[in-house]
Amino acid sequence: MPMKKILIILFTCFFLSIPLQTNASDNGVAYRTWTTNNQGEIVPTQDAYLPNRIIYTINVTNSDTNGFSKAEDIYYEPQNKLFYLADTGNKRILVFDKTLKNAYQIGEGILQKPEGVFATGDGLVYAADYDAQKVFIFDSSGSLLQEFGKPDHPLFGTQTIFRPSKIVVDDVGTMYIVDAGNANGLVQITSEGAFLGYFGSNYITPSFSYVIRFMFSTKAQKAKMVRSPIAPTNLAINQDGLINTVTRGLSGNALKKLNIAGNNLFPDTMSDQNDFNDCFVGKIGNIYTISENGYIYEYDSEGNLLFAFGGKDPTGKYIGLFANPRSLVVDENFRIYAIDHLNQQDYLQVFEPTEFADLVHTSIYYYQEGLYSESRVPWEQVLQRNNMFDLAHNGLGNAYLRESKYEEALYHFRLAGNTVGYSEAFWEIRNNWIMTYGTYIFIGILAVALFLFIGRKTALLAYVSTKWHQLIEKAKKVKIIDGVLYIGTFIKHPINGFYEVKKHQKMSVLAATILYFIFYIEMVLGNVYTGFIFNPQDVETISIVKILFLSVMPIFLGVICNYLISSITEGCGRFKDVYIATICSFAPIILFYPFIIILSNILTLNEQFIYQALKVFLWSWSFLLIYIMIKEVQELSFRENHKNILITLITMILFVAFGFLLYMLGAQVVNFVKEVVIEVLSNG
C-alpha cells in the first residue's frame, strides 16, 4: 500500500476518534448552562432553566389583531400579577395574565412607536413612545391620564431631541427614562413633569495607548479622537428603588446597579457582556439580562453570575434558542418570559426553573433574610448535585460564619475563593487561639528573656555564640559555602561587597548560580505557600515555567543587556562581575522573603498593610542595590549611571519586543506548514 494512502487512513482514524463537541444539554435541550468559578472562568453546570412553551398569538379581547409585531419590551407587575407588552409594530400595549391566553390592548390611536412599558401596583401604565417623543400614562382601563414631552429645562439642552425608548418609575412617581442616543444618562422627570436632571451616565476610561496617541496628535486629530460615552440601552428597578442599567456596546460595566448618587455598586471584575438588550430584577434581587447573542444571564444581587444559558438560532427551529431577542421578565416563581423576533413573527418563550435553580434561589432567599441555618441545608443539597458550584461554598461559608463554626467556614470560603470571608473566619480562629494559648506564649517569652539574661551573667550566651561562630567558620572553609554565605555582606556593607566581588573574586560563578537557583525556589515557594488571603490562586494552576520567565529570566536579560551596553559605553565591568553582582543585589529578597511568606499565613486583611509594606520595602531595597551595583561594578559617575540604566531598560524592552515578533512569525510559519500538510493529504 502506498505511504500516502497509509497516512490518509491514519489521519482519518485519528480525527474520527475525537468526540464531537456539542452545546446540547444532557437532558435534550439545545443549550448548555454555564456559571463562573472562583477564578472567574466560565464553566458548565447543571441546567437551571428548561424551555416550557412558546406563545405565538394571544386572544386580544378588544382587537382583531392577536399576534405580536416587532415587540420591544415586556414588564411584569408582581402585585397584580400582570404582564405589559410593548407591541411596537401594532402601536399598542398589551395587558395579560399568567395564563397567556387572553389580553386587552391600551393606547390604540394614541401611541405611535411604543418601545418601553412600565406599570405600578395601582394600575398606572407608562409607555415610552419613540416616534411621538412623549411618555404616556394610562390607567388600568386604558384611559389616557397624562403625557409628557421634551423637558423645557435649559439643562436638558435646547437642541437635544427627546427620544424616550425605555422607562421605569420609583415609589414616589419619579420617572427614569432611557433617551435613545443621549449620552448624558437617564432622564429624571417627576410625576408633575419637572426635569430633575440626568442620572447614571456611562464614563469613558481611555486606554494607555489612547492617551499616548492623544498627547502627540495635532489639534485637528485630537478633535477627531474625542469620544462621547455610550448611552444606556435599557434599565430596571428593584424593590429598594435602585436602578439597574445595561449598555450595549460597552465592554466592562455593561450591567450596573446604581446607588442614589448614580455610582455603580457592582465590582469591575464581574462577568458581563457588551451586547445586553434588557435587564429585569426578580423578587429576591437577582438580575436577569438577555443578550443580542441569545444568552440569558442571571446574577445575584451582588453581581455574581449564577447561570448563563441559551444561544443563537437564526432559523427559529430550536426551542430555547433565540433569533433576535428583545426583552425578558421573571415572575415570582422564577419563570422567565422572553420576547424573540424572527422575520415578521414575534413570539414569547417561557422557561421553567429546574430543581437545581430552585435550591439556589431558596438558599439565597434564606441568607438574605438572615436565616443562616436554614440556608445551609439547601446549599448542601446544591453541592450534592454540583460540588464545584462555588457560590454554594460561599453561601455555606457565610452560614457557618454566622453560626460561629469558623473552621467549617474557613474550608468553604477557601473553596469559593472568597478572601474577605476567609479573613473574617481566620481572624476569629486566630483570636480564639491567642485567647487559649496567649498565657503560654507570654510565659515562653519571659523564659527566653530570662535565659538571655542569665546567659549574659554567666557567660553561657558567649559560649553558645562562640560555638556558633566556630561552626560558621568551619563551614566557610568550603569555598562554595563561603561564597554563598557572603550574600549577607550586602545587607550591611553593599559597596564593600561589590568591590570585593569585582576586585578579589569573593564569590564564584557557581556560588552565584546557586543563589539564582535559591531566588527562583523562593519565588516558587511564594506562589505556593503565601497565605490564601494574599494569594488566592489555585496551587494546581501555578506554572513553575511561568514563574521562571517572570522572575529569573528578566534578571538574566538585564545582566546581558547591561553588559552589552556597558561594553560599548563607559563601563568596565566583566560579564562575570555583572552576573555575580546582580544576584547579590537581591540579597534582601533572598534573606528575608521567606519570613514574609510565613507572616502572610498569620495576617488577615485587616493587617494587609504590613504585608504589602514589607514586600514593597524588600523590592525597593533590592532595586537600590542594583543601582549601587551598576555604579560600582561599571565604575560610573552618577550621571553616567543614570544614562546606563535608562539605555539598559530600553534595550531590554527591544529584546522582548523582538522575541515576541519572532514568536509570532514562528507560530504563523508552523500554522502555514500544518495547513499545507493537511491540504496535501486531503487532496491525496
C-alpha positions in Angstrom: 0.0 0.0 0.0 1.5 3.4 -0.9 2.7 5.5 2.0 0.4 8.4 1.1 -2.7 6.2 1.5 -1.4 4.8 4.8 -1.1 8.4 6.1 -4.6 9.3 4.9 -6.1 6.3 6.7 -4.2 7.1 10.0 -5.3 10.8 9.9 -8.9 9.7 9.2 -8.9 7.3 12.2 -7.4 10.0 14.4 -10.0 12.6 13.6 -12.9 10.1 13.9 -11.6 9.1 17.3 -12.0 12.7 18.6 -15.5 13.2 20.2 -17.5 16.0 18.6 -18.1 18.9 20.9 -21.8 19.8 21.3 -23.6 22.6 23.1 -26.6 20.4 23.7 -27.5 19.6 27.3 -27.7 16.1 28.7 -31.4 16.3 29.1 -32.2 17.1 25.5 -32.4 20.9 25.3 -30.4 22.7 22.7 -28.1 24.6 25.0 -25.7 24.2 27.9 -25.9 26.1 31.2 -22.8 27.9 32.4 -21.5 29.6 35.6 -18.2 31.1 36.8 -15.7 29.5 39.2 -13.6 31.3 41.8 -11.0 32.1 39.2 -13.6 34.0 37.0 -13.6 31.2 34.4 -16.8 30.1 32.6 -17.5 26.5 33.5 -20.5 24.2 32.8 -23.1 23.4 35.5 -26.4 21.7 35.8 -29.3 23.1 33.8 -31.0 25.9 35.6 -33.9 26.6 33.3 -35.7 24.5 30.7 -37.9 25.7 27.9 -41.6 25.3 28.8 -43.6 26.6 25.9 -43.8 29.2 23.1 -46.6 31.7 22.7 -47.1 33.0 19.1 -50.6 34.5 19.5 -52.8 35.7 22.3 -56.5 36.5 22.2 -56.9 40.3 22.4 -60.5 40.9 23.5 -60.8 44.4 22.2 -58.9 43.9 18.9 -58.9 41.6 15.9 -55.1 41.5 15.8 -53.9 38.7 18.1 -50.2 38.4 17.1 -47.2 40.5 18.2 -45.3 42.7 15.8 -41.8 44.0 16.5 -42.4 43.9 20.2 -39.6 45.8 22.0 -40.4 45.5 25.7 -42.2 43.5 28.3 -42.8 44.2 32.0 -44.2 42.0 34.8 -46.0 43.7 37.7 -45.9 41.3 40.6 -48.6 42.9 42.8 -51.4 42.4 40.3 -49.5 39.5 38.5 -50.0 41.1 35.1 -47.8 41.3 32.0 -47.5 44.5 30.0 -46.0 44.1 26.5 -45.0 47.0 24.2 -46.4 45.7 20.9 -44.4 48.2 19.0 -45.3 47.3 15.4 -49.1 47.3 16.3 -48.7 50.6 18.1 -50.3 49.4 21.4 -49.7 48.0 24.9 -51.0 44.5 25.6 -52.1 43.5 29.1 -52.5 39.9 30.0 -52.2 37.5 33.0 -50.1 34.4 33.6 -52.4 32.1 31.7 -51.1 33.8 28.5 -54.5 33.3 26.8 -56.4 36.5 26.9 -55.3 40.1 26.7 -56.6 43.6 26.2 -54.9 46.5 24.4 -54.5 50.1 25.5 -53.1 53.1 23.7 -54.6 52.3 20.3 -54.8 55.5 18.2 -52.5 57.4 20.6 -49.3 55.5 20.6 -47.0 55.7 17.5 -44.0 53.6 18.4 -44.1 52.4 22.0 -40.7 50.9 22.8 -40.8 50.8 26.5 -43.5 50.0 29.1 -43.8 50.0 32.9 -46.7 49.5 35.3 -47.3 50.2 39.0 -49.2 48.3 41.6 -52.1 50.8 41.5 -52.7 50.1 37.8 -50.9 53.0 36.1 -49.3 52.1 32.8 -46.3 54.2 31.5 -45.4 53.9 27.8 -42.2 55.4 26.3 -43.0 56.4 22.7 -40.0 56.9 20.5 -41.7 58.5 17.5 -44.2 60.6 19.4 -41.3 61.8 21.6 -43.5 61.5 24.6 -44.2 59.5 27.7 -47.9 58.5 28.0 -49.6 57.5 31.3 -52.8 55.4 31.2 -55.0 54.0 33.9 -55.8 50.3 34.2 -58.7 50.6 31.8 -56.6 52.2 29.1 -57.8 55.8 29.5 -55.1 58.4 28.9 -54.3 60.3 32.1 -51.1 62.4 31.3 -48.5 62.8 28.7 -45.0 64.4 29.0 -42.9 65.6 26.1 -39.5 67.1 25.9 -38.4 68.8 29.1 -38.1 72.6 28.7 -35.4 72.9 31.3 -32.2 74.5 29.9 -30.0 71.8 31.4 -31.8 69.2 29.2 -30.5 71.0 26.1 -32.4 73.2 23.7 -31.1 71.3 20.7 -31.4 67.9 22.2 -34.1 65.6 20.7 -36.2 63.7 23.2 -36.5 60.0 22.1 -37.9 58.0 25.1 -37.3 54.3 24.5 -37.4 52.7 28.0 -38.9 53.7 31.3 -39.2 52.7 35.0 -40.9 54.6 37.8 -40.0 54.6 41.5 -42.4 54.6 44.5 -42.8 58.4 44.6 -43.6 58.6 40.9 -40.2 59.8 39.6 -39.7 58.5 36.0 -36.3 57.3 34.9 -36.2 57.3 31.1 -33.7 56.0 28.5 -33.5 58.8 26.0 -32.1 57.0 22.9 -28.7 58.2 22.0 -28.4 60.7 24.9 -25.0 60.1 26.4 -25.8 62.2 29.4 -27.5 59.3 31.1 -31.1 58.6 32.2 -33.6 61.4 32.2 -35.3 62.0 35.5 -38.8 63.5 35.5 -41.1 64.0 38.4 -44.7 62.9 38.5 -45.6 66.5 37.7 -43.3 66.6 34.7 -40.4 68.6 36.2 -37.0 67.8 34.9 -34.6 66.7 37.7 -31.5 66.1 35.7 -29.5 63.2 34.3 -28.7 60.1 36.3 -26.3 57.2 35.9 -24.3 58.2 32.9 -21.6 56.0 31.5 -17.9 57.1 31.5 -15.1 56.5 29.1 -11.8 55.2 30.6 -9.1 55.9 28.0 -6.5 53.3 27.4 -2.8 54.0 27.8 -2.2 53.8 24.0 -5.1 56.3 23.5 -3.5 58.7 26.0 -0.1 58.5 24.2 -1.7 59.0 20.8 -3.7 61.9 22.1 -0.6 63.6 23.6 1.2 63.5 20.3 -1.7 64.4 18.0 -2.4 67.7 16.3 -5.5 69.8 17.3 -7.3 68.5 14.2 -6.5 64.9 15.1 -7.5 65.5 18.7 -10.9 66.8 17.6 -11.5 63.6 15.7 -10.3 61.5 18.6 -12.8 62.9 21.1 -15.3 60.2 22.1 -18.6 60.5 23.8 -19.9 58.0 26.4 -22.3 55.3 25.2 -25.9 55.9 26.1 -27.7 53.3 28.3 -29.7 50.7 26.4 -32.2 49.6 28.9 -33.0 49.7 32.6 -34.8 48.1 35.5 -35.7 48.9 39.1 -35.6 46.7 42.2 -37.7 46.6 45.3 -35.4 49.1 47.1 -35.7 51.6 44.3 -32.2 51.1 43.0 -31.8 51.4 39.2 -30.0 48.8 37.1 -28.9 49.6 33.6 -27.5 47.7 30.7 -25.5 49.3 27.9 -25.0 47.6 24.5 -21.5 48.1 23.1 -19.9 48.8 26.5 -17.0 46.5 27.4 -16.9 46.3 31.2 -19.6 47.7 33.5 -22.2 46.8 30.8 -24.5 45.9 33.7 -24.7 48.4 36.5 -26.5 48.7 39.8 -26.7 52.3 40.7 -26.9 53.9 44.1 -28.7 57.2 44.8 -25.6 59.0 43.6 -25.6 57.2 40.3 -22.4 55.2 41.1 -22.1 51.6 40.2 -22.3 49.1 43.1 -21.1 46.1 41.1 -17.4 45.3 41.0 -15.4 46.0 37.8 -14.4 42.3 37.7 -17.9 41.0 37.3 -18.6 38.8 34.3 -20.8 40.7 31.9 -21.2 41.1 28.1 -21.2 44.0 25.7 -24.4 43.0 23.9 -27.1 43.1 26.6 -30.5 44.2 25.3 -32.6 44.2 28.5 -32.5 43.5 32.2 -35.1 42.7 34.9 -34.9 42.3 38.7 -36.5 39.3 40.3 -38.2 39.0 43.7 -35.0 38.1 45.6 -33.0 40.9 44.0 -31.5 38.6 41.3 -30.8 40.4 38.0 -31.7 38.8 34.7 -30.3 40.0 31.4 -30.7 38.9 27.8 -28.0 39.5 25.1 -28.1 40.0 21.4 -26.5 36.6 21.0 -29.5 34.9 22.6 -28.0 34.2 26.0 -29.9 34.8 29.3 -27.8 35.6 32.3 -28.8 35.5 35.9 -26.8 37.4 38.6 -27.3 37.6 42.3 -27.8 41.0 44.0 -24.0 41.4 44.4 -23.2 40.8 40.7 -22.1 37.2 40.9 -23.0 35.2 37.8 -25.3 32.4 38.8 -26.3 31.0 35.4 -25.9 31.7 31.7 -27.8 29.7 29.1 -29.4 29.9 25.6 -27.8 30.8 22.3 -28.4 32.0 18.8 -30.6 30.2 16.3 -31.4 32.4 13.2 -33.7 29.7 11.9 -36.0 29.6 14.9 -36.1 25.8 14.8 -34.8 25.1 18.3 -36.8 25.8 21.3 -34.8 27.6 24.0 -32.6 29.5 21.5 -33.2 32.9 20.0 -33.2 34.5 16.6 -33.4 38.2 17.7 -34.1 38.5 21.4 -35.6 41.8 22.6 -36.7 41.7 26.2 -37.4 39.5 29.2 -39.2 39.4 32.6 -39.4 37.0 35.5 -42.4 36.2 37.7 -42.4 35.4 41.4 -42.0 31.7 40.6 -38.8 32.4 38.7 -40.3 31.6 35.4 -38.6 33.6 32.6 -40.6 35.1 29.7 -38.5 36.4 26.8 -39.6 38.1 23.6 -38.0 36.9 20.3 -38.3 38.2 16.8 -37.9 36.1 13.7 -38.7 37.7 10.2 -42.2 39.0 10.6 -43.2 36.8 13.5 -42.8 37.7 17.2 -43.2 35.1 20.0 -42.9 34.7 23.7 -40.6 31.9 25.1 -41.3 30.7 28.6 -38.6 28.9 30.7 -39.2 26.9 33.8 -36.6 26.8 36.7 -35.2 23.3 37.5 -34.9 21.8 40.9 -31.3 22.8 41.0 -32.1 26.5 40.3 -34.9 26.4 42.9 -32.4 25.2 45.5 -30.0 28.0 44.7 -32.8 30.6 44.9 -34.1 29.2 48.2 -30.6 29.3 49.7 -30.1 32.9 48.6 -33.5 34.0 49.9 -32.8 32.4 53.3 -29.5 34.0 53.6 -30.8 37.5 52.6 -33.5 37.1 55.3 -30.9 36.3 57.9 -31.9 32.7 58.2 -28.4 31.4 58.0 -29.1 27.9 59.5 -32.0 27.4 57.1 -29.8 28.4 54.1 -27.2 25.8 55.0 -29.4 22.8 54.1 -30.3 23.8 50.5 -26.7 24.9 49.9 -25.6 21.4 50.9 -28.2 20.0 48.5 -26.8 22.2 45.8 -23.3 20.8 46.4 -24.7 17.3 46.3 -25.7 18.0 42.7 -22.6 20.0 41.8 -19.7 20.0 44.2 -17.9 22.6 42.1 -20.6 25.3 42.4 -18.5 28.0 44.1 -21.5 30.2 45.1 -22.8 27.3 47.2 -19.4 27.1 49.0 -19.5 30.8 49.6 -23.1 30.6 50.9 -22.1 27.7 53.3 -19.1 29.7 54.4 -21.3 32.7 55.3 -23.8 30.4 57.0 -21.1 28.7 59.1 -19.5 32.1 59.9 -22.8 33.4 61.3 -23.1 30.2 63.4 -19.6 30.7 64.8 -18.4 27.5 63.1 -15.2 29.1 61.9 -13.2 26.0 60.8 -16.0 24.9 58.5 -16.4 28.5 57.3 -12.7 28.7 56.5 -12.9 25.5 54.5 -15.8 26.6 52.3 -14.5 30.2 51.9 -11.3 28.8 50.5 -13.1 26.5 48.0 -15.1 29.6 47.0 -12.1 31.8 46.6 -13.6 34.3 49.0 -10.6 36.1 50.6 -12.8 38.5 52.6 -14.9 35.8 54.2 -11.8 33.7 54.8 -10.1 36.6 56.5 -13.1 37.1 58.8 -13.2 33.4 59.8 -9.4 33.2 60.2 -9.4 36.3 62.4 -11.9 34.6 64.7 -9.8 31.4 64.8 -6.6 33.3 65.4 -8.3 35.3 68.2 -9.6 32.1 69.9 -6.1 30.6 69.6 -4.5 33.6 71.2 -7.1 33.6 74.0 -6.3 29.9 74.6 -2.5 29.9 74.3 -1.7 33.6 75.0 -0.6 32.9 78.6 1.8 30.2 77.5 3.2 32.4 74.8 3.8 35.2 77.4 5.5 32.7 79.7 7.6 31.4 76.9 8.8 35.0 76.0 9.6 35.6 79.7 11.6 32.3 79.8 13.6 33.3 76.7 14.3 36.7 78.2 15.4 35.1 81.4 17.6 32.7 79.6 19.3 35.6 77.7 19.8 37.5 81.0 21.3 34.5 82.8 23.4 33.7 79.7 25.0 37.1 79.8 25.6 37.0 83.5 27.1 33.5 83.4 28.9 33.7 80.1 26.6 30.9 78.8 25.4 33.1 75.9 29.0 33.9 75.0 29.8 30.2 74.9 26.9 29.4 72.7 27.8 32.3 70.4 31.4 31.2 70.2 30.4 27.7 69.3 28.1 29.0 66.6 30.8 31.2 65.1 33.2 28.3 65.1 30.7 26.2 63.2 30.2 29.0 60.7 33.9 29.5 60.2 34.3 25.7 59.7 31.6 25.7 57.1 33.3 28.7 55.3 36.4 26.6 54.7 34.3 25.1 51.9 34.7 27.6 49.1 31.2 27.2 47.7 29.6 27.6 51.1 31.8 30.6 51.8 30.7 32.2 48.5 27.0 31.6 49.2 27.2 32.9 52.8 28.9 36.1 51.5 25.4 37.2 50.4 25.0 38.6 54.0 27.6 41.2 53.4 25.3 43.1 51.0 22.9 43.9 53.8 25.3 45.9 55.9 28.1 46.9 53.5 26.9 46.7 49.9 29.5 49.0 48.4 32.4 47.0 50.0 30.7 43.8 48.9 30.5 44.8 45.3 34.1 45.9 45.4 35.3 42.6 46.9 33.3 40.6 44.3 34.9 42.5 41.4 38.4 43.0 42.7 39.0 40.0 44.8 36.6 37.4 43.4 35.0 36.9 46.8 32.1 34.9 45.1 32.4 32.4 42.4 30.2 31.9 39.4 29.0 28.6 40.8 28.0 30.2 44.1 26.2 33.0 42.3 24.3 30.3 40.2 23.3 28.6 43.4 21.9 31.9 44.7 20.0 32.4 41.4 18.5 28.9 42.0 17.6 29.8 45.6 16.0 33.0 44.4 13.9 31.0 41.9 12.9 28.5 44.5 11.8 31.3 46.9 9.6 32.7 44.1 8.0 29.3 43.6 7.5 28.9 47.3 6.0 32.3 47.5 3.4 31.3 44.9 2.6 28.1 46.6 2.8 28.9 50.3 1.9 32.6 50.6 -1.3 32.7 52.7 -4.6 32.3 50.9 -5.7 35.8 51.9 -2.9 37.3 49.9 -2.6 34.7 47.2 -6.0 33.1 46.4 -4.9 31.4 43.2 -5.3 27.6 42.9 -2.0 25.8 43.5 -2.8 23.4 40.7 -2.8 26.3 38.2 0.7 27.5 39.2 3.3 27.1 36.4 6.9 26.9 37.5 7.9 27.7 33.9 5.8 30.9 34.0 7.5 31.8 37.4 10.9 31.2 35.8 10.1 33.6 32.9 8.7 36.2 35.2 11.4 36.1 37.9 14.8 34.8 36.9 14.7 35.3 33.1 14.2 39.1 33.4 17.2 39.2 35.6 19.3 37.3 33.1 18.1 39.6 30.3 19.1 42.6 32.5 22.5 41.1 33.0 23.1 40.6 29.3 21.7 44.0 28.3 23.7 45.9 31.0 26.9 44.1 30.0 26.4 44.8 26.3 25.5 48.5 26.9 28.4 49.0 29.3 30.8 47.3 26.9 30.2 49.9 24.2 30.0 52.9 26.6 31.9 53.9 29.7 31.5 50.7 31.7 34.4 48.4 32.6 32.7 45.5 34.3 33.2 42.0 33.0 30.2 39.7 32.3 31.2 37.6 35.2 31.2 40.6 37.5 27.7 41.7 36.4 26.4 38.2 36.6 27.6 37.7 40.2 26.9 41.2 41.5 23.3 41.2 40.1 22.1 38.3 42.2 23.9 39.8 45.2 21.7 42.9 44.7 18.7 40.7 45.6 20.2 39.8 49.0 17.2 41.4 50.8 14.8 39.2 48.9 16.9 36.0 49.3 17.4 36.5 53.0 14.1 38.0 54.2 11.4 36.9 51.7 10.8 33.5 53.4 9.8 35.4 56.6 7.2 37.4 54.6 5.8 34.1 53.3 5.5 32.8 56.8 4.0 36.1 58.0 1.4 36.1 55.2 -0.1 32.9 56.8 -0.8 34.6 60.2 -2.1 38.0 59.0 -5.6 39.0 57.9 -6.9 41.6 55.6 -7.0 44.0 58.5 -3.2 43.8 58.6 -2.6 43.6 54.8 -0.7 47.0 55.0 2.0 45.2 56.9 2.4 42.5 54.3 2.3 44.9 51.4 4.6 47.4 53.0 7.2 44.7 53.8 7.1 43.4 50.2 7.5 46.9 48.8 10.4 47.6 51.2 12.3 44.5 50.2 11.9 45.1 46.4 12.8 48.8 46.8 15.9 47.8 48.8 16.9 45.4 46.1 16.4 47.9 43.3 18.5 50.4 45.2 21.3 47.8 45.5 21.0 47.2 41.7 21.6 50.9 41.2 24.6 50.8 43.5 25.9 47.6 41.8 25.9 49.1 38.3 27.7 52.2 39.5 30.3 50.3 41.4 30.9 47.4 39.0 30.9 49.6 35.9 32.8 52.4 37.8 30.5 55.2 36.6 29.6 58.6 37.8 26.0 59.3 38.9 25.2 60.9 35.6 26.7 58.1 33.6 25.0 55.6 35.8 21.5 57.1 35.1 22.2 57.0 31.4 23.5 53.4 31.6 20.4 52.2 33.4 18.0 54.0 31.1 19.6 52.6 27.9 19.7 49.1 29.6 15.9 49.3 30.2 15.3 50.4 26.6 17.4 47.6 25.3 15.5 45.0 27.5 12.2 46.3 26.0 13.6 46.0 22.5 14.8 42.4 23.2 11.3 41.5 24.5 9.6 43.1 21.5 11.9 41.3 19.1 11.4 38.0 20.8 7.7 38.4 20.7 7.9 39.2 17.0 9.9 36.1 16.3 7.5 34.0 18.3 4.5 35.4 16.3 6.3 34.8 13.0 7.3 31.3 14.0 3.8 30.5 15.0 2.5 31.6 11.6 5.1 29.6 9.8 4.1 26.5 11.8 0.4 27.0 11.1 1.2 27.5 7.4 3.2 24.3 7.3 0.3 22.4 9.1 -2.3 23.8 6.6 -0.1 22.8 3.7 0.4 19.2 5.0 -3.3 18.8 5.7 -4.2 20.2 2.2 -1.8 17.8 0.5 -3.1 14.8 2.5 -6.7 15.7 1.9 -6.2 16.1 -1.9 -4.5 12.7 -1.9 
